[in-house]
Amino acid sequence: MEITNTKIILTKTNNMKVNRVYKTVRPMRKFGNLIKDLFNPDKSNHFWIRVMETTETKEQKQEQIFKIIELLDNRIKVNKL
């Protein structure tokens, strides 16, 4: 809201996203899905990984990267058609 020369101008922005099919995508619904996946991992098709942000040496960094890749390789399953 701006006040200029005794005129009040109201501006409102729409935070909703629209995809190609012109369907409104609601950001809170996506956030709710993330929360459900976090608290109900048995019913979810997703999983979470918690990773250390800093390491002491480059060797530790490479070791951590390889462990994450191995975990992903073991966890992700491919549906055969």
C-alpha positions in Angstrom: 0.0 0.0 0.0 1.4 3.4 -1.0 0.1 6.8 0.0 0.9 9.4 -2.7 -0.7 12.9 -2.8 -3.6 11.8 -0.6 -4.4 8.8 -3.0 -4.2 5.3 -1.6 -3.1 2.7 -4.1 -3.6 -0.9 -3.1 -1.5 -3.5 -4.8 -1.9 -7.2 -4.3 0.2 -9.9 -5.9 -1.0 -13.4 -6.6 1.4 -16.0 -5.2 -0.4 -18.9 -6.9 1.5 -20.6 -9.7 -0.2 -21.7 -12.9 1.1 -24.6 -14.9 0.7 -25.2 -18.7 -2.8 -26.7 -18.3 -3.9 -23.5 -16.4 -4.5 -25.5 -13.2 -3.7 -23.6 -10.1 -0.9 -25.1 -8.1 -1.2 -24.4 -4.4 2.2 -24.1 -2.7 0.7 -25.1 0.8 -0.6 -28.4 -0.7 3.0 -29.3 -1.8 4.3 -28.3 1.6 1.6 -30.5 3.2 2.7 -33.4 1.0 6.3 -32.9 2.2 5.2 -32.9 5.8 3.1 -36.1 5.3 6.2 -37.8 3.7 8.3 -36.8 6.6 6.0 -38.0 9.4 4.6 -41.1 7.6 7.5 -42.7 5.8 5.8 -46.1 5.5 3.0 -44.7 3.3 5.3 -42.5 1.2 7.0 -43.0 -2.1 9.8 -40.7 -1.1 12.6 -40.7 1.5 14.8 -38.1 3.2 18.6 -38.0 3.5 20.3 -35.9 6.1 23.9 -35.0 5.1 26.7 -33.2 6.9 27.3 -29.8 5.3 31.0 -29.5 6.1 33.9 -31.9 6.2 37.4 -31.7 7.4 39.2 -32.9 4.3 38.5 -33.6 0.7 38.8 -37.3 1.3 36.0 -37.2 3.8 33.9 -35.3 1.3 34.5 -37.9 -1.4 33.8 -40.7 1.0 30.5 -39.1 2.0 29.5 -38.6 -1.7 30.2 -42.2 -2.5 28.2 -43.4 0.6 25.2 -41.2 -0.6 25.5 -42.6 -4.1 25.6 -46.2 -2.7 22.5 -45.5 -0.5 20.6 -44.1 -3.5 21.6 -47.0 -5.7 20.3 -49.5 -3.1 17.2 -47.6 -2.2 15.7 -46.6 -5.6 13.9 -49.4 -7.3 13.1 -49.5 -11.0 9.6 -50.7 -12.1 10.0 -53.1 -15.0 7.5 -52.6 -17.7 
